[in-house]
Amino acid sequence: MRLGKVIGTVVSSTKAKGYESRKILVVQPIDPDGKFVSTSFLAIDAVQAGVGDIVLTIEEGNSARQVINDADALTVKTVVAAIVDEVSK
Amino acid sequence: MKFGKIIGRVVSTQKVESFEGLKLALIQPLDEKLNLAGDAIVAVDTLQSDIGQIIYYETSKEASRIIEKEMNPCDAAIMGIVDNINITESK
């Protein structure tokens, strides 16, 4: 799982099977201090996260399908699974 | 998933059976500001995208599931065509 910050949203009308009517967020990976690292990626929202939220993302298909509660969404791999309240070190 | 831009097509006559009838797109990975992000890849295109379009693609096993057959030799597929990107904060 990776920590990230939601920095935007994507609007898309042509989507593959499994992605229909799902909200897609742009997530910027962050380090534990909140600093931006690496390249942004896209994830399906499962927790009503919004822009500015620090989130936990999963990039593994079986877990992702459990999170969105749809075993038939076979093409889904990346999801936002939690909104992070606090990271302590 | 990652953003990408369709920069070309890949045509192949001699290919594995499960690739028959599939379009292959050449994709330049991008970041949220549409800056280049890594080397170009080839992905299966089932959404009839056009050259120049911004798309998002997924990799690994989930990409192969875009082909509705068992056992597909595929590790990247286009999952959607982007209409709009709304970014509020960036590097």
N, CA and C atoms of all chains as a GROMACS GRO file, in nm:
protein
  540
    1MET      N    1   0.085  -0.120   0.000
    1MET     CA    2   0.000   0.000   0.000
    1MET      C    3   0.087   0.124   0.000
    2ARG      N    4   0.034   0.231  -0.053
    2ARG     CA    5   0.112   0.353  -0.064
    2ARG      C    6   0.034   0.472  -0.011
    3LEU      N    7   0.106   0.563   0.051
    3LEU     CA    8   0.046   0.689   0.094
    3LEU      C    9   0.046   0.786  -0.022
    4GLY      N   10  -0.063   0.862  -0.034
    4GLY     CA   11  -0.068   0.960  -0.141
    4GLY      C   12  -0.160   1.074  -0.105
    5LYS      N   13  -0.153   1.178  -0.185
    5LYS     CA   14  -0.245   1.290  -0.168
    5LYS      C   15  -0.328   1.303  -0.294
    6VAL      N   16  -0.458   1.320  -0.275
    6VAL     CA   17  -0.546   1.337  -0.391
    6VAL      C   18  -0.526   1.479  -0.444
    7ILE      N   19  -0.480   1.490  -0.568
    7ILE     CA   20  -0.452   1.623  -0.624
    7ILE      C   21  -0.546   1.659  -0.739
    8GLY      N   22  -0.636   1.570  -0.772
    8GLY     CA   23  -0.728   1.604  -0.880
    8GLY      C   24  -0.822   1.491  -0.915
    9THR      N   25  -0.905   1.519  -1.015
    9THR     CA   26  -1.001   1.419  -1.061
    9THR      C   27  -0.991   1.407  -1.213
   10VAL      N   28  -1.042   1.296  -1.263
   10VAL     CA   29  -1.040   1.273  -1.408
   10VAL      C   30  -1.183   1.247  -1.456
   11VAL      N   31  -1.221   1.315  -1.562
   11VAL     CA   32  -1.350   1.289  -1.624
   11VAL      C   33  -1.325   1.209  -1.750
   12SER      N   34  -1.400   1.100  -1.764
   12SER     CA   35  -1.379   1.010  -1.875
   12SER      C   36  -1.512   0.944  -1.910
   13SER      N   37  -1.553   0.956  -2.036
   13SER     CA   38  -1.682   0.896  -2.072
   13SER      C   39  -1.666   0.761  -2.140
   14THR      N   40  -1.551   0.740  -2.204
   14THR     CA   41  -1.525   0.609  -2.265
   14THR      C   42  -1.437   0.528  -2.171
   15LYS      N   43  -1.493   0.421  -2.115
   15LYS     CA   44  -1.420   0.344  -2.015
   15LYS      C   45  -1.429   0.195  -2.044
   16ALA      N   46  -1.329   0.123  -1.997
   16ALA     CA   47  -1.331  -0.022  -2.010
   16ALA      C   48  -1.432  -0.082  -1.912
   17LYS      N   49  -1.468  -0.207  -1.938
   17LYS     CA   50  -1.556  -0.281  -1.849
   17LYS      C   51  -1.495  -0.284  -1.709
   18GLY      N   52  -1.577  -0.264  -1.608
   18GLY     CA   53  -1.527  -0.264  -1.471
   18GLY      C   54  -1.505  -0.124  -1.417
   19TYR      N   55  -1.494  -0.026  -1.508
   19TYR     CA   56  -1.467   0.112  -1.466
   19TYR      C   57  -1.590   0.202  -1.477
   20GLU      N   58  -1.698   0.149  -1.535
   20GLU     CA   59  -1.816   0.232  -1.556
   20GLU      C   60  -1.868   0.286  -1.424
   21SER      N   61  -1.907   0.412  -1.426
   21SER     CA   62  -1.966   0.484  -1.312
   21SER      C   63  -1.881   0.478  -1.185
   22ARG      N   64  -1.750   0.472  -1.202
   22ARG     CA   65  -1.662   0.480  -1.085
   22ARG      C   66  -1.583   0.611  -1.091
   23LYS      N   67  -1.568   0.672  -0.973
   23LYS     CA   68  -1.494   0.799  -0.966
   23LYS      C   69  -1.344   0.771  -0.971
   24ILE      N   70  -1.273   0.845  -1.055
   24ILE     CA   71  -1.129   0.826  -1.069
   24ILE      C   72  -1.055   0.948  -1.017
   25LEU      N   73  -0.961   0.924  -0.927
   25LEU     CA   74  -0.884   1.031  -0.863
   25LEU      C   75  -0.740   1.030  -0.912
   26VAL      N   76  -0.679   1.149  -0.916
   26VAL     CA   77  -0.536   1.159  -0.944
   26VAL      C   78  -0.466   1.164  -0.809
   27VAL      N   79  -0.377   1.068  -0.785
   27VAL     CA   80  -0.309   1.058  -0.656
   27VAL      C   81  -0.159   1.082  -0.674
   28GLN      N   82  -0.107   1.174  -0.593
   28GLN     CA   83   0.036   1.200  -0.593
   28GLN      C   84   0.099   1.126  -0.474
   29PRO      N   85   0.190   1.031  -0.499
   29PRO     CA   86   0.254   0.962  -0.387
   29PRO      C   87   0.330   1.061  -0.299
   30ILE      N   88   0.326   1.038  -0.168
   30ILE     CA   89   0.398   1.125  -0.074
   30ILE      C   90   0.485   1.039   0.019
   31ASP      N   91   0.584   1.103   0.078
   31ASP     CA   92   0.663   1.034   0.180
   31ASP      C   93   0.593   1.056   0.315
   32PRO      N   94   0.644   0.996   0.424
   32PRO     CA   95   0.573   1.007   0.553
   32PRO      C   96   0.559   1.152   0.603
   33ASP      N   97   0.642   1.243   0.550
   33ASP     CA   98   0.633   1.383   0.591
   33ASP      C   99   0.540   1.465   0.501
   34GLY      N  100   0.483   1.401   0.404
   34GLY     CA  101   0.389   1.470   0.316
   34GLY      C  102   0.452   1.529   0.192
   35LYS      N  103   0.582   1.505   0.175
   35LYS     CA  104   0.651   1.559   0.058
   35LYS      C  105   0.618   1.474  -0.066
   36PHE      N  106   0.596   1.542  -0.179
   36PHE     CA  107   0.562   1.470  -0.302
   36PHE      C  108   0.682   1.390  -0.351
   37VAL      N  109   0.660   1.264  -0.383
   37VAL     CA  110   0.765   1.180  -0.439
   37VAL      C  111   0.712   1.108  -0.562
   38SER      N  112   0.801   1.074  -0.655
   38SER     CA  113   0.763   0.992  -0.769
   38SER      C  114   0.654   1.058  -0.857
   39THR      N  115   0.595   0.979  -0.944
   39THR     CA  116   0.499   1.030  -1.042
   39THR      C  117   0.356   0.998  -1.000
   40SER      N  118   0.266   1.090  -1.031
   40SER     CA  119   0.125   1.071  -0.996
   40SER      C  120   0.067   0.951  -1.070
   41PHE      N  121  -0.040   0.897  -1.014
   41PHE     CA  122  -0.112   0.788  -1.080
   41PHE      C  123  -0.260   0.804  -1.055
   42LEU      N  124  -0.339   0.717  -1.116
   42LEU     CA  125  -0.484   0.726  -1.104
   42LEU      C  126  -0.537   0.607  -1.025
   43ALA      N  127  -0.641   0.633  -0.946
   43ALA     CA  128  -0.698   0.526  -0.865
   43ALA      C  129  -0.849   0.543  -0.857
   44ILE      N  130  -0.919   0.431  -0.849
   44ILE     CA  131  -1.064   0.434  -0.831
   44ILE      C  132  -1.095   0.463  -0.685
   45ASP      N  133  -1.190   0.552  -0.662
   45ASP     CA  134  -1.225   0.592  -0.526
   45ASP      C  135  -1.327   0.496  -0.466
   46ALA      N  136  -1.294   0.444  -0.346
   46ALA     CA  137  -1.388   0.354  -0.278
   46ALA      C  138  -1.434   0.411  -0.145
   47VAL      N  139  -1.384   0.528  -0.107
   47VAL     CA  140  -1.413   0.581   0.028
   47VAL      C  141  -1.459   0.727   0.026
   48GLN      N  142  -1.508   0.772  -0.088
   48GLN     CA  143  -1.555   0.912  -0.101
   48GLN      C  144  -1.446   1.011  -0.064
   49ALA      N  145  -1.326   0.985  -0.110
   49ALA     CA  146  -1.215   1.077  -0.085
   49ALA      C  147  -1.230   1.198  -0.176
   50GLY      N  148  -1.171   1.310  -0.133
   50GLY     CA  149  -1.179   1.432  -0.212
   50GLY      C  150  -1.041   1.491  -0.233
   51VAL      N  151  -1.036   1.593  -0.317
   51VAL     CA  152  -0.909   1.660  -0.345
   51VAL      C  153  -0.853   1.719  -0.216
   52GLY      N  154  -0.723   1.694  -0.191
   52GLY     CA  155  -0.659   1.745  -0.069
   52GLY      C  156  -0.644   1.638   0.038
   53ASP      N  157  -0.721   1.531   0.028
   53ASP     CA  158  -0.713   1.424   0.129
   53ASP      C  159  -0.584   1.344   0.116
   54ILE      N  160  -0.528   1.304   0.231
   54ILE     CA  161  -0.419   1.207   0.233
   54ILE      C  162  -0.485   1.070   0.236
   55VAL      N  163  -0.443   0.982   0.146
   55VAL     CA  164  -0.512   0.853   0.131
   55VAL      C  165  -0.414   0.736   0.127
   56LEU      N  166  -0.472   0.618   0.144
   56LEU     CA  167  -0.397   0.494   0.134
   56LEU      C  168  -0.444   0.425   0.006
   57THR      N  169  -0.350   0.391  -0.080
   57THR     CA  170  -0.390   0.327  -0.206
   57THR      C  171  -0.338   0.184  -0.212
   58ILE      N  172  -0.414   0.100  -0.279
   58ILE     CA  173  -0.376  -0.040  -0.300
   58ILE      C  174  -0.360  -0.062  -0.449
   59GLU      N  175  -0.249  -0.124  -0.488
   59GLU     CA  176  -0.227  -0.153  -0.629
   59GLU      C  177  -0.215  -0.303  -0.649
   60GLU      N  178  -0.320  -0.373  -0.614
   60GLU     CA  179  -0.323  -0.518  -0.629
   60GLU      C  180  -0.467  -0.557  -0.658
   61GLY      N  181  -0.486  -0.633  -0.763
   61GLY     CA  182  -0.619  -0.657  -0.816
   61GLY      C  183  -0.719  -0.723  -0.722
   62ASN      N  184  -0.681  -0.834  -0.660
   62ASN     CA  185  -0.777  -0.905  -0.574
   62ASN      C  186  -0.822  -0.817  -0.458
   63SER      N  187  -0.728  -0.747  -0.398
   63SER     CA  188  -0.762  -0.657  -0.288
   63SER      C  189  -0.852  -0.544  -0.338
   64ALA      N  190  -0.817  -0.492  -0.455
   64ALA     CA  191  -0.895  -0.381  -0.510
   64ALA      C  192  -1.040  -0.422  -0.533
   65ARG      N  193  -1.057  -0.543  -0.585
   65ARG     CA  194  -1.194  -0.590  -0.612
   65ARG      C  195  -1.272  -0.612  -0.481
   66GLN      N  196  -1.203  -0.652  -0.377
   66GLN     CA  197  -1.270  -0.662  -0.246
   66GLN      C  198  -1.311  -0.525  -0.197
   67VAL      N  199  -1.221  -0.428  -0.214
   67VAL     CA  200  -1.246  -0.292  -0.164
   67VAL      C  201  -1.368  -0.231  -0.233
   68ILE      N  202  -1.380  -0.249  -0.364
   68ILE     CA  203  -1.496  -0.192  -0.434
   68ILE      C  204  -1.614  -0.288  -0.432
   69ASN      N  205  -1.593  -0.403  -0.368
   69ASN     CA  206  -1.700  -0.501  -0.350
   69ASN      C  207  -1.762  -0.544  -0.483
   70ASP      N  208  -1.677  -0.573  -0.579
   70ASP     CA  209  -1.726  -0.618  -0.709
   70ASP      C  210  -1.628  -0.720  -0.766
   71ALA      N  211  -1.660  -0.846  -0.744
   71ALA     CA  212  -1.570  -0.954  -0.786
   71ALA      C  213  -1.562  -0.966  -0.937
   72ASP      N  214  -1.657  -0.903  -1.008
   72ASP     CA  215  -1.658  -0.912  -1.153
   72ASP      C  216  -1.578  -0.802  -1.221
   73ALA      N  217  -1.530  -0.706  -1.144
   73ALA     CA  218  -1.450  -0.597  -1.202
   73ALA      C  219  -1.307  -0.645  -1.222
   74LEU      N  220  -1.291  -0.737  -1.315
   74LEU     CA  221  -1.163  -0.807  -1.329
   74LEU      C  222  -1.049  -0.719  -1.378
   75THR      N  223  -1.082  -0.604  -1.437
   75THR     CA  224  -0.976  -0.518  -1.490
   75THR      C  225  -0.932  -0.411  -1.390
   76VAL      N  226  -0.992  -0.411  -1.272
   76VAL     CA  227  -0.959  -0.308  -1.172
   76VAL      C  228  -0.842  -0.352  -1.086
   77LYS      N  229  -0.742  -0.264  -1.071
   77LYS     CA  230  -0.625  -0.298  -0.991
   77LYS      C  231  -0.592  -0.193  -0.886
   78THR      N  232  -0.617  -0.066  -0.915
   78THR     CA  233  -0.571   0.042  -0.827
   78THR      C  234  -0.689   0.114  -0.763
   79VAL      N  235  -0.693   0.115  -0.629
   79VAL     CA  236  -0.804   0.181  -0.559
   79VAL      C  237  -0.752   0.265  -0.442
   80VAL      N  238  -0.833   0.366  -0.408
   80VAL     CA  239  -0.813   0.440  -0.284
   80VAL      C  240  -0.895   0.367  -0.179
   81ALA      N  241  -0.827   0.314  -0.075
   81ALA     CA  242  -0.894   0.226   0.021
   81ALA      C  243  -0.919   0.292   0.155
   82ALA      N  244  -0.855   0.405   0.184
   82ALA     CA  245  -0.875   0.470   0.313
   82ALA      C  246  -0.835   0.616   0.306
   83ILE      N  247  -0.900   0.697   0.388
   83ILE     CA  248  -0.857   0.836   0.407
   83ILE      C  249  -0.777   0.839   0.537
   84VAL      N  250  -0.655   0.890   0.528
   84VAL     CA  251  -0.564   0.886   0.643
   84VAL      C  252  -0.588   1.006   0.734
   85ASP      N  253  -0.606   0.979   0.864
   85ASP     CA  254  -0.623   1.089   0.961
   85ASP      C  255  -0.487   1.140   1.007
   86GLU      N  256  -0.396   1.046   1.032
   86GLU     CA  257  -0.270   1.085   1.091
   86GLU      C  258  -0.164   0.982   1.060
   87VAL      N  259  -0.043   1.028   1.036
   87VAL     CA  260   0.072   0.938   1.023
   87VAL      C  261   0.169   0.978   1.133
   88SER      N  262   0.200   0.886   1.224
   88SER     CA  263   0.296   0.920   1.330
   88SER      C  264   0.421   0.836   1.314
   89LYS      N  265   0.532   0.894   1.351
   89LYS     CA  266   0.660   0.823   1.336
   89LYS      C  267   0.728   0.811   1.471
   90MET      N  268  -0.320   0.294  -1.224
   90MET     CA  269  -0.333   0.346  -1.361
   90MET      C  270  -0.244   0.466  -1.379
   91LYS      N  271  -0.207   0.490  -1.502
   91LYS     CA  272  -0.126   0.607  -1.534
   91LYS      C  273  -0.184   0.677  -1.655
   92PHE      N  274  -0.156   0.808  -1.663
   92PHE     CA  275  -0.193   0.881  -1.783
   92PHE      C  276  -0.098   0.845  -1.896
   93GLY      N  277  -0.149   0.853  -2.018
   93GLY     CA  278  -0.064   0.832  -2.133
   93GLY      C  279  -0.124   0.900  -2.255
   94LYS      N  280  -0.040   0.915  -2.357
   94LYS     CA  281  -0.088   0.972  -2.482
   94LYS      C  282  -0.065   0.871  -2.593
   95ILE      N  283  -0.165   0.854  -2.679
   95ILE     CA  284  -0.149   0.762  -2.791
   95ILE      C  285  -0.058   0.830  -2.894
   96ILE      N  286   0.059   0.772  -2.916
   96ILE     CA  287   0.152   0.834  -3.009
   96ILE      C  288   0.172   0.749  -3.135
   97GLY      N  289   0.108   0.635  -3.141
   97GLY     CA  290   0.122   0.554  -3.262
   97GLY      C  291   0.051   0.421  -3.250
   98ARG      N  292   0.065   0.342  -3.354
   98ARG     CA  293   0.005   0.207  -3.358
   98ARG      C  294   0.115   0.105  -3.379
   99VAL      N  295   0.090  -0.016  -3.337
   99VAL     CA  296   0.183  -0.124  -3.365
   99VAL      C  297   0.105  -0.229  -3.443
  100VAL      N  298   0.156  -0.263  -3.561
  100VAL     CA  299   0.089  -0.362  -3.646
  100VAL      C  300   0.175  -0.488  -3.649
  101SER      N  301   0.109  -0.600  -3.634
  101SER     CA  302   0.182  -0.726  -3.633
  101SER      C  303   0.099  -0.831  -3.705
  102THR      N  304   0.162  -0.901  -3.799
  102THR     CA  305   0.090  -1.003  -3.874
  102THR      C  306   0.106  -1.139  -3.807
  103GLN      N  307   0.228  -1.167  -3.770
  103GLN     CA  308   0.253  -1.296  -3.703
  103GLN      C  309   0.249  -1.274  -3.553
  104LYS      N  310   0.147  -1.327  -3.490
  104LYS     CA  311   0.130  -1.302  -3.346
  104LYS      C  312   0.062  -1.419  -3.279
  105VAL      N  313   0.065  -1.422  -3.146
  105VAL     CA  314  -0.003  -1.528  -3.073
  105VAL      C  315  -0.152  -1.519  -3.100
  106GLU      N  316  -0.218  -1.634  -3.092
  106GLU     CA  317  -0.358  -1.644  -3.132
  106GLU      C  318  -0.450  -1.545  -3.060
  107SER      N  319  -0.427  -1.526  -2.930
  107SER     CA  320  -0.520  -1.441  -2.855
  107SER      C  321  -0.506  -1.293  -2.890
  108PHE      N  322  -0.406  -1.256  -2.966
  108PHE     CA  323  -0.392  -1.118  -3.011
  108PHE      C  324  -0.469  -1.091  -3.140
  109GLU      N  325  -0.523  -1.197  -3.201
  109GLU     CA  326  -0.595  -1.180  -3.327
  109GLU      C  327  -0.709  -1.081  -3.311
  110GLY      N  328  -0.714  -0.982  -3.400
  110GLY     CA  329  -0.824  -0.886  -3.399
  110GLY      C  330  -0.809  -0.774  -3.298
  111LEU      N  331  -0.700  -0.773  -3.225
  111LEU     CA  332  -0.681  -0.667  -3.125
  111LEU      C  333  -0.596  -0.554  -3.179
  112LYS      N  334  -0.628  -0.432  -3.136
  112LYS     CA  335  -0.546  -0.318  -3.173
  112LYS      C  336  -0.438  -0.298  -3.067
  113LEU      N  337  -0.318  -0.265  -3.113
  113LEU     CA  338  -0.210  -0.235  -3.020
  113LEU      C  339  -0.172  -0.088  -3.036
  114ALA      N  340  -0.167  -0.017  -2.926
  114ALA     CA  341  -0.135   0.126  -2.930
  114ALA      C  342   0.000   0.152  -2.866
  115LEU      N  343   0.071   0.246  -2.926
  115LEU     CA  344   0.198   0.291  -2.870
  115LEU      C  345   0.164   0.409  -2.778
  116ILE      N  346   0.207   0.398  -2.653
  116ILE     CA  347   0.166   0.497  -2.552
  116ILE      C  348   0.286   0.562  -2.485
  117GLN      N  349   0.282   0.693  -2.478
  117GLN     CA  350   0.383   0.766  -2.402
  117GLN      C  351   0.325   0.795  -2.264
  118PRO      N  352   0.381   0.735  -2.157
  118PRO     CA  353   0.332   0.764  -2.022
  118PRO      C  354   0.352   0.912  -1.986
  119LEU      N  355   0.255   0.968  -1.914
  119LEU     CA  356   0.257   1.109  -1.878
  119LEU      C  357   0.228   1.126  -1.729
  120ASP      N  358   0.262   1.244  -1.675
  120ASP     CA  359   0.217   1.275  -1.539
  120ASP      C  360   0.090   1.360  -1.548
  121GLU      N  361   0.045   1.413  -1.433
  121GLU     CA  362  -0.083   1.483  -1.430
  121GLU      C  363  -0.080   1.615  -1.507
  122LYS      N  364   0.042   1.668  -1.531
  122LYS     CA  365   0.053   1.792  -1.608
  122LYS      C  366   0.087   1.761  -1.754
  123LEU      N  367   0.076   1.634  -1.789
  123LEU     CA  368   0.103   1.584  -1.923
  123LEU      C  369   0.249   1.601  -1.964
  124ASN      N  370   0.338   1.603  -1.864
  124ASN     CA  371   0.481   1.595  -1.892
  124ASN      C  372   0.516   1.448  -1.915
  125LEU      N  373   0.621   1.424  -1.995
  125LEU     CA  374   0.664   1.287  -2.020
  125LEU      C  375   0.704   1.220  -1.889
  126ALA      N  376   0.666   1.094  -1.874
  126ALA     CA  377   0.699   1.020  -1.751
  126ALA      C  378   0.740   0.878  -1.788
  127GLY      N  379   0.861   0.862  -1.836
  127GLY     CA  380   0.911   0.729  -1.868
  127GLY      C  381   0.906   0.698  -2.016
  128ASP      N  382   0.949   0.577  -2.048
  128ASP     CA  383   0.959   0.535  -2.188
  128ASP      C  384   0.825   0.487  -2.242
  129ALA      N  385   0.812   0.494  -2.373
  129ALA     CA  386   0.689   0.451  -2.439
  129ALA      C  387   0.666   0.301  -2.420
  130ILE      N  388   0.540   0.263  -2.411
  130ILE     CA  389   0.503   0.122  -2.398
  130ILE      C  390   0.400   0.087  -2.504
  131VAL      N  391   0.370  -0.041  -2.516
  131VAL     CA  392   0.264  -0.086  -2.608
  131VAL      C  393   0.152  -0.145  -2.522
  132ALA      N  394   0.029  -0.104  -2.552
  132ALA     CA  395  -0.085  -0.153  -2.475
  132ALA      C  396  -0.197  -0.196  -2.567
  133VAL      N  397  -0.277  -0.291  -2.522
  133VAL     CA  398  -0.395  -0.334  -2.596
  133VAL      C  399  -0.500  -0.224  -2.590
  134ASP      N  400  -0.560  -0.194  -2.705
  134ASP     CA  401  -0.659  -0.087  -2.714
  134ASP      C  402  -0.792  -0.146  -2.755
  135THR      N  403  -0.886  -0.154  -2.661
  135THR     CA  404  -1.020  -0.204  -2.695
  135THR      C  405  -1.120  -0.090  -2.703
  136LEU      N  406  -1.073   0.034  -2.681
  136LEU     CA  407  -1.165   0.148  -2.673
  136LEU      C  408  -1.164   0.233  -2.800
  137GLN      N  409  -1.096   0.187  -2.903
  137GLN     CA  410  -1.092   0.260  -3.030
  137GLN      C  411  -1.042   0.402  -3.012
  138SER      N  412  -0.933   0.419  -2.944
  138SER     CA  413  -0.877   0.552  -2.923
  138SER      C  414  -0.811   0.602  -3.052
  139ASP      N  415  -0.790   0.733  -3.057
  139ASP     CA  416  -0.724   0.795  -3.173
  139ASP      C  417  -0.586   0.844  -3.134
  140ILE      N  418  -0.500   0.856  -3.233
  140ILE     CA  419  -0.367   0.910  -3.208
  140ILE      C  420  -0.380   1.053  -3.156
  141GLY      N  421  -0.303   1.082  -3.051
  141GLY     CA  422  -0.307   1.216  -2.991
  141GLY      C  423  -0.394   1.222  -2.868
  142GLN      N  424  -0.482   1.125  -2.850
  142GLN     CA  425  -0.572   1.128  -2.734
  142GLN      C  426  -0.499   1.096  -2.604
  143ILE      N  427  -0.546   1.158  -2.495
  143ILE     CA  428  -0.496   1.128  -2.362
  143ILE      C  429  -0.582   1.016  -2.304
  144ILE      N  430  -0.518   0.915  -2.252
  144ILE     CA  431  -0.589   0.798  -2.199
  144ILE      C  432  -0.532   0.763  -2.062
  145TYR      N  433  -0.591   0.666  -1.995
  145TYR     CA  434  -0.522   0.606  -1.881
  145TYR      C  435  -0.518   0.455  -1.904
  146TYR      N  436  -0.409   0.396  -1.856
  146TYR     CA  437  -0.391   0.253  -1.881
  146TYR      C  438  -0.353   0.183  -1.751
  147GLU      N  439  -0.376   0.055  -1.748
  147GLU     CA  440  -0.340  -0.025  -1.631
  147GLU      C  441  -0.245  -0.134  -1.677
  148THR      N  442  -0.161  -0.179  -1.586
  148THR     CA  443  -0.063  -0.282  -1.620
  148THR      C  444  -0.089  -0.410  -1.540
  149SER      N  445  -0.013  -0.512  -1.571
  149SER     CA  446  -0.014  -0.644  -1.506
  149SER      C  447  -0.136  -0.728  -1.538
  150LYS      N  448  -0.164  -0.825  -1.454
  150LYS     CA  449  -0.268  -0.925  -1.483
  150LYS      C  450  -0.403  -0.863  -1.517
  151GLU      N  451  -0.436  -0.756  -1.447
  151GLU     CA  452  -0.567  -0.693  -1.470
  151GLU      C  453  -0.581  -0.643  -1.613
  152ALA      N  454  -0.469  -0.603  -1.673
  152ALA     CA  455  -0.473  -0.557  -1.812
  152ALA      C  456  -0.512  -0.672  -1.904
  153SER      N  457  -0.461  -0.791  -1.876
  153SER     CA  458  -0.490  -0.905  -1.963
  153SER      C  459  -0.638  -0.943  -1.956
  154ARG      N  460  -0.704  -0.905  -1.848
  154ARG     CA  461  -0.846  -0.939  -1.834
  154ARG      C  462  -0.936  -0.856  -1.926
  155ILE      N  463  -0.878  -0.757  -1.993
  155ILE     CA  464  -0.955  -0.678  -2.089
  155ILE      C  465  -0.993  -0.765  -2.208
  156ILE      N  466  -0.912  -0.868  -2.232
  156ILE     CA  467  -0.943  -0.966  -2.336
  156ILE      C  468  -1.025  -1.075  -2.269
  157GLU      N  469  -1.144  -1.095  -2.317
  157GLU     CA  470  -1.233  -1.186  -2.246
  157GLU      C  471  -1.211  -1.332  -2.286
  158LYS      N  472  -1.088  -1.374  -2.270
  158LYS     CA  473  -1.052  -1.514  -2.292
  158LYS      C  474  -0.961  -1.551  -2.176
  159GLU      N  475  -0.943  -1.679  -2.160
  159GLU     CA  476  -0.848  -1.721  -2.056
  159GLU      C  477  -0.706  -1.711  -2.107
  160MET      N  478  -0.614  -1.691  -2.018
  160MET     CA  479  -0.472  -1.694  -2.052
  160MET      C  480  -0.433  -1.600  -2.166
  161ASN      N  481  -0.415  -1.476  -2.137
  161ASN     CA  482  -0.377  -1.380  -2.239
  161ASN      C  483  -0.238  -1.325  -2.216
  162PRO      N  484  -0.158  -1.324  -2.320
  162PRO     CA  485  -0.024  -1.268  -2.306
  162PRO      C  486  -0.028  -1.117  -2.322
  163CYS      N  487  -0.066  -1.046  -2.217
  163CYS     CA  488  -0.084  -0.902  -2.226
  163CYS      C  489  -0.055  -0.840  -2.090
  164ASP      N  490   0.023  -0.733  -2.087
  164ASP     CA  491   0.055  -0.673  -1.957
  164ASP      C  492   0.025  -0.524  -1.949
  165ALA      N  493  -0.043  -0.469  -2.050
  165ALA     CA  494  -0.086  -0.330  -2.043
  165ALA      C  495  -0.209  -0.312  -2.131
  166ALA      N  496  -0.308  -0.238  -2.082
  166ALA     CA  497  -0.429  -0.215  -2.160
  166ALA      C  498  -0.487  -0.078  -2.126
  167ILE      N  499  -0.546  -0.016  -2.228
  167ILE     CA  500  -0.610   0.114  -2.208
  167ILE      C  501  -0.742   0.093  -2.137
  168MET      N  502  -0.764   0.165  -2.027
  168MET     CA  503  -0.885   0.148  -1.947
  168MET      C  504  -0.985   0.262  -1.964
  169GLY      N  505  -0.939   0.373  -2.018
  169GLY     CA  506  -1.033   0.484  -2.039
  169GLY      C  507  -0.971   0.594  -2.122
  170ILE      N  508  -1.060   0.670  -2.188
  170ILE     CA  509  -1.015   0.787  -2.264
  170ILE      C  510  -1.051   0.911  -2.183
  171VAL      N  511  -0.953   0.998  -2.163
  171VAL     CA  512  -0.970   1.114  -2.075
  171VAL      C  513  -1.044   1.226  -2.148
  172ASP      N  514  -1.152   1.278  -2.085
  172ASP     CA  515  -1.218   1.397  -2.138
  172ASP      C  516  -1.157   1.521  -2.074
  173ASN      N  517  -1.132   1.511  -1.944
  173ASN     CA  518  -1.091   1.627  -1.865
  173ASN      C  519  -1.008   1.585  -1.746
  174ILE      N  520  -0.903   1.661  -1.716
  174ILE     CA  521  -0.826   1.640  -1.594
  174ILE      C  522  -0.836   1.768  -1.513
  175ASN      N  523  -0.881   1.756  -1.388
  175ASN     CA  524  -0.889   1.874  -1.302
  175ASN      C  525  -0.786   1.860  -1.191
  176ILE      N  526  -0.678   1.937  -1.201
  176ILE     CA  527  -0.571   1.930  -1.101
  176ILE      C  528  -0.573   2.058  -1.018
  177THR      N  529  -0.567   2.042  -0.886
  177THR     CA  530  -0.571   2.160  -0.800
  177THR      C  531  -0.434   2.189  -0.740
  178GLU      N  532  -0.350   2.088  -0.737
  178GLU     CA  533  -0.222   2.103  -0.670
  178GLU      C  534  -0.123   2.014  -0.742
  179SER      N  535   0.000   2.061  -0.758
  179SER     CA  536   0.096   1.978  -0.828
  179SER      C  537   0.236   2.014  -0.784
  180LYS      N  538   0.331   1.927  -0.827
  180LYS     CA  539   0.472   1.949  -0.790
  180LYS      C  540   0.525   2.077  -0.849
   0.00000   0.00000   0.00000
